């Protein structure tokens, strides 16, 4: 019961705080971008700890710094309204730094493949994917797009959890990566996300333009990717036999436990709103 209370507090306090940061639009969402940068650093440290249980990794400072670089550059680009291509260049540059470090500093190469693959994965997962959040701040309607981005992901997770608790007792175990997930929970996740998308369409028709079908299709894919993002982290934790990535967030675990769906959805949502709206 204590975990339920903690989870509800995070939902009713944490989500409104993030939405407030979204609407605090000074200097192109500098507060939100700073939060994304901090979350990226903490999440990369947690992911490093998880992978360290099974793999040989490069030095922690190197991996965390190169992972955070794309988010840092994305925040700088947003502040100065610079070309977003610099973010993609930084991701490539970060990976090349790790490769160069391996070539120039290692005298024994039996763990080099593990070093390079794990570093690239951490940079991609907690760095590059997270950088799509600052990318969203470039839009004319950044407040509305960002607010409903966080609302959709949060509603997918929260309604899925509620449906799972209420109706999922006898339909669990279909996904081996997370046996406690239920069919009812998955249905709830899709329903919560698509309902949020429909609300966005009717509340901000000048932003989410066109037919209702467009936002519902986008919402469907967002729910699917959010669920996959959650399951990917579950696979990683199950592989290394650790329950939570950390303990920093009550009722949720670590930062990575809280943003796993967000970072997966961010590029899908970014490309979706650019293509559809």
Buried (B, 14 or more C-beta within 10 A) or exposed (E): EEEEEBBEEBBEEBBEEBBEBBEEBEEBBBBBBBBBBEBBBBBBBBBBBBBEEEBEBBBEEBBBBBBBBBBBBBBBBBBEEBEBEBBBEBBEBBBEBBBEBBEEEEEEEEBBEBBBEBBBBBBBBBBBBBBBBBBBBBBEBBBBBBBBBBBBBBBBBBBBBBBBBEBBEEBBEEBEBBEEBBBBBBBBBBBBBBBBBBBBBEEBEEBBEEEEEBBBBBBBBBBBBBBBBBBBBBEBBBEBEBEBBBEBBBBBBBBBBBBBBBBBBBBBBBEBBEEEB
